[in-house]
Amino acid sequence: MITEKIGKRIRELRKETGLSQEKFAAKIGMDRTYYASVELGRRNISIINLEKIAQGLGMSLADMFLGI
């Protein structure tokens, strides 16, 4: 499922930052439980929230989706 692929990619990129889910979610202004469900592929996340995550990772949406 695409939501699982996106979640896996986001999780990998977040881990590269060295931040926990809780710290990363706080950094981007997102509830930790919502963010965790994104990483697990359980959310049909909006493009606005995908952009928040990409900005928090310091990359473009296009780069965030590389390899999916």
C-alpha positions in Angstrom: 0.0 0.0 0.0 1.3 3.5 -0.8 0.7 4.8 2.7 2.9 2.1 4.1 5.7 2.9 1.6 5.5 6.6 2.4 5.5 5.9 6.1 8.5 3.7 5.8 10.4 6.3 3.8 9.5 9.0 6.4 10.6 6.8 9.3 14.0 6.1 7.6 14.6 9.8 7.0 13.5 10.8 10.5 15.9 8.2 12.0 18.7 9.8 10.0 18.1 13.0 11.9 18.5 11.2 15.2 15.2 12.5 16.6 12.6 10.4 18.3 9.0 10.5 16.9 8.1 12.7 19.8 10.8 15.3 19.3 10.3 15.3 15.5 6.5 15.7 15.8 7.0 18.6 18.2 9.5 20.2 15.8 7.0 20.2 13.0 4.0 21.0 15.2 2.2 17.7 14.8 0.6 15.5 17.4 3.0 12.5 18.1 0.2 9.9 17.9 -0.9 11.3 14.5 2.7 11.3 13.3 3.3 7.8 14.6 0.3 6.6 12.6 1.8 8.2 9.5 5.0 6.3 9.9 3.0 3.1 10.3 1.1 3.8 7.1 -2.2 4.0 8.8 -3.0 7.6 7.7 -4.1 9.0 4.3 -2.0 12.0 5.0 -2.7 15.4 3.4 -0.2 17.1 1.1 0.0 20.0 3.7 1.2 17.6 6.4 3.5 15.9 4.0 5.0 19.3 3.3 5.5 19.9 7.0 7.3 16.7 7.3 9.6 17.4 4.3 10.4 20.8 5.7 11.2 19.3 9.1 13.5 16.9 7.3 15.1 19.8 5.5 14.2 18.6 2.0 11.7 19.0 -0.8 8.7 16.8 -1.3 10.3 15.4 -4.4 13.4 14.4 -2.5 11.3 12.9 0.3 9.6 10.6 -2.3 12.7 9.4 -4.0 12.9 5.6 -3.9 9.2 5.0 -3.3 
